Amino acid sequence: MENKKELHTWLDKFNLTHPLVIAGPCSAETEEQVMAVANELKGSDVSVFRAGIWKPRTRPGGFEGIGVVGLPWLQRVKKETGMLVATEVATAEHVKLALEHDIDVLWIGARTTVNPFAVQEIADVLQNTDKIVLLKNPVNPDLSLWLGGLERLHNAGIKKLGVIHRGFSTYDKTKYRNNPEWQIAIDLQNKFPDLPIICDPSHIAGRRDMIEEVSQQALDLNYDGLMIETHCTPDEAWSDAAQQVTPDRLKQMFVDLRVRKETDSADDYSSRLSKFRTQIDEFDGKLLEILAKRMKVADQIGALKKEKNVAILQNNRWNEILGRMILDGESKGLSEEFVLKIFKAIHQESINHQEKVYKE
């Protein structure tokens, strides 16, 4: 992708004194619901009103969107509030209908990004469009797939491009609905520093009480904006109720969130340091998760040893592990002293776990 500066001009045209905010309900449910949320957001920091018209669901049976009948509702929002309007498109037909109804911002969802054929079909329909097109990260943590989607859109002559970071699915349960994997977004930022990147804390968090925390992390990493789901009565929402906030709560977040401005070298230092620390925090969290899983296996081993009346400490096995880890650690730039300390502590904790099993 060339001419990266050109990709950033559409965001500059907003003339914002704060990060771009895209907000609105997860799904357009009724015209009254859409207009109620829009009127609550009118005059706030929200520049783009979002609402899902077509809703790809993980499993059948859930609400899959109101469909094309909701597009005139978005036209009414634009006319009566002055906000731009945005919706998700997943097929070429969605794009055609959105363009017919003069939708300003189209985003391609995570489930679509994983399919290069679908992205290419969308890119073909959007050839040389003047609309803003945002690409969410793929469901799985694959930077190449994300970049590939961007390249397809850029090659179609789409100049007003940006990306949305909504986190990545994981088989393991964590505190997030979708793991942020901040380092992947940071890698994308480093490759294309002038490409607008917007965080979707609603989908990362999956619960409304964490949205402000995730939003602040994104702003600390110099994201260009936020996409947040809001609903007048979120507990009654037809989709993703748990991750939507009320308009009043959203507006209070605009007051509470701190924006870091890049005005001098000190701010540049702080920004870069914040990115590194975020990566460290994420790795530390993963270390704890892995260690916890390791200890669960140690518990199972303890139960088996108890059943077979075998001693907890197996010196041959321990020495074999230690020797292998020292060599492996050295190949990765870790000192023998460090590896010894770490694995002795892990081994002792494993023994402690197995001793508890023996006492049960």
JOZI-V261833 format. One record per residue. N is the residue number from 1. RES is the residue in one letter. SS is DSSP state (H for helix, E for strand, L for the rest). Layout:
# JOZI-V261833
n = [N | N]
res = [RES | RES]
ss = [SS | SS]
This chain:
# JOZI-V261833
n = [1 | 2 | 3 | 4 | 5 | 6 | 7 | 8 | 9 | 10 | 11 | 12 | 13 | 14 | 15 | 16 | 17 | 18 | 19 | 20 | 21 | 22 | 23 | 24 | 25 | 26 | 27 | 28 | 29 | 30 | 31 | 32 | 33 | 34 | 35 | 36 | 37 | 38 | 39 | 40 | 41 | 42 | 43 | 44 | 45 | 46 | 47 | 48 | 49 | 50 | 51 | 52 | 53 | 54 | 55 | 56 | 57 | 58 | 59 | 60 | 61 | 62 | 63 | 64 | 65 | 66 | 67 | 68 | 69 | 70 | 71 | 72 | 73 | 74 | 75 | 76 | 77 | 78 | 79 | 80 | 81 | 82 | 83 | 84 | 85 | 86 | 87 | 88 | 89 | 90 | 91 | 92 | 93 | 94 | 95 | 96 | 97 | 98 | 99 | 100 | 101 | 102 | 103 | 104 | 105 | 106 | 107 | 108 | 109 | 110 | 111 | 112 | 113 | 114 | 115 | 116 | 117 | 118 | 119 | 120 | 121 | 122 | 123 | 124 | 125 | 126 | 127 | 128 | 129 | 130 | 131 | 132 | 133 | 134 | 135 | 136 | 137 | 138 | 139 | 140 | 141 | 142 | 143 | 144 | 145 | 146 | 147 | 148 | 149 | 150 | 151 | 152 | 153 | 154 | 155 | 156 | 157 | 158 | 159 | 160 | 161 | 162 | 163 | 164 | 165 | 166 | 167 | 168 | 169 | 170 | 171 | 172 | 173 | 174 | 175 | 176 | 177 | 178 | 179 | 180 | 181 | 182 | 183 | 184 | 185 | 186 | 187 | 188 | 189 | 190 | 191 | 192 | 193 | 194 | 195 | 196 | 197 | 198 | 199 | 200 | 201 | 202 | 203 | 204 | 205 | 206 | 207 | 208 | 209 | 210 | 211 | 212 | 213 | 214 | 215 | 216 | 217 | 218 | 219 | 220 | 221 | 222 | 223 | 224 | 225 | 226 | 227 | 228 | 229 | 230 | 231 | 232 | 233 | 234 | 235 | 236 | 237 | 238 | 239 | 240 | 241 | 242 | 243 | 244 | 245 | 246 | 247 | 248 | 249 | 250 | 251 | 252 | 253 | 254 | 255 | 256 | 257 | 258 | 259 | 260 | 261 | 262 | 263 | 264 | 265 | 266 | 267 | 268 | 269 | 270 | 271 | 272 | 273 | 274 | 275 | 276 | 277 | 278 | 279 | 280 | 281 | 282 | 283 | 284 | 285 | 286 | 287 | 288 | 289 | 290 | 291 | 292 | 293 | 294 | 295 | 296 | 297 | 298 | 299 | 300 | 301 | 302 | 303 | 304 | 305 | 306 | 307 | 308 | 309 | 310 | 311 | 312 | 313 | 314 | 315 | 316 | 317 | 318 | 319 | 320 | 321 | 322 | 323 | 324 | 325 | 326 | 327 | 328 | 329 | 330 | 331 | 332 | 333 | 334 | 335 | 336 | 337 | 338 | 339 | 340 | 341 | 342 | 343 | 344 | 345 | 346 | 347 | 348 | 349 | 350 | 351 | 352 | 353 | 354 | 355 | 356 | 357 | 358 | 359 | 360]
res = [M | E | N | K | K | E | L | H | T | W | L | D | K | F | N | L | T | H | P | L | V | I | A | G | P | C | S | A | E | T | E | E | Q | V | M | A | V | A | N | E | L | K | G | S | D | V | S | V | F | R | A | G | I | W | K | P | R | T | R | P | G | G | F | E | G | I | G | V | V | G | L | P | W | L | Q | R | V | K | K | E | T | G | M | L | V | A | T | E | V | A | T | A | E | H | V | K | L | A | L | E | H | D | I | D | V | L | W | I | G | A | R | T | T | V | N | P | F | A | V | Q | E | I | A | D | V | L | Q | N | T | D | K | I | V | L | L | K | N | P | V | N | P | D | L | S | L | W | L | G | G | L | E | R | L | H | N | A | G | I | K | K | L | G | V | I | H | R | G | F | S | T | Y | D | K | T | K | Y | R | N | N | P | E | W | Q | I | A | I | D | L | Q | N | K | F | P | D | L | P | I | I | C | D | P | S | H | I | A | G | R | R | D | M | I | E | E | V | S | Q | Q | A | L | D | L | N | Y | D | G | L | M | I | E | T | H | C | T | P | D | E | A | W | S | D | A | A | Q | Q | V | T | P | D | R | L | K | Q | M | F | V | D | L | R | V | R | K | E | T | D | S | A | D | D | Y | S | S | R | L | S | K | F | R | T | Q | I | D | E | F | D | G | K | L | L | E | I | L | A | K | R | M | K | V | A | D | Q | I | G | A | L | K | K | E | K | N | V | A | I | L | Q | N | N | R | W | N | E | I | L | G | R | M | I | L | D | G | E | S | K | G | L | S | E | E | F | V | L | K | I | F | K | A | I | H | Q | E | S | I | N | H | Q | E | K | V | Y | K | E]
ss = [L | L | L | H | H | H | H | H | H | H | H | H | L | L | L | L | L | L | L | E | E | E | E | E | L | L | E | L | L | L | H | H | H | H | H | H | H | H | H | H | H | L | L | L | L | L | L | E | E | E | L | E | L | L | L | L | L | L | L | L | L | L | L | L | L | L | H | H | H | H | H | H | H | H | H | H | H | H | H | H | H | L | L | E | E | E | E | E | E | L | L | H | H | H | H | H | H | H | H | H | L | L | L | L | E | E | E | E | L | H | H | H | H | L | L | H | H | H | H | H | H | H | H | H | H | L | L | L | L | L | L | E | E | E | E | E | L | L | L | L | L | L | H | H | H | H | H | H | H | H | H | H | H | H | H | L | L | L | L | L | E | E | E | E | E | L | L | E | L | L | L | L | L | L | L | L | L | L | E | L | L | H | H | H | H | H | H | H | H | H | H | L | L | L | L | E | E | E | E | L | H | H | H | H | H | L | L | H | H | H | H | H | H | H | H | H | H | H | H | H | L | L | L | L | E | E | E | E | E | E | L | L | L | H | H | H | L | L | L | L | H | H | H | L | E | L | H | H | H | H | H | H | H | H | H | H | L | L | L | L | L | L | L | L | H | H | H | H | H | H | H | H | H | H | H | H | H | H | H | H | H | H | H | H | H | H | H | H | H | H | H | H | H | H | H | H | H | H | H | H | H | H | H | H | H | H | H | H | L | L | L | L | L | L | H | H | H | H | H | H | H | H | H | H | H | H | H | H | H | H | H | L | L | L | L | H | H | H | H | H | H | H | H | H | H | H | H | H | H | H | H | H | H | H | H | H | H | H | H | L]
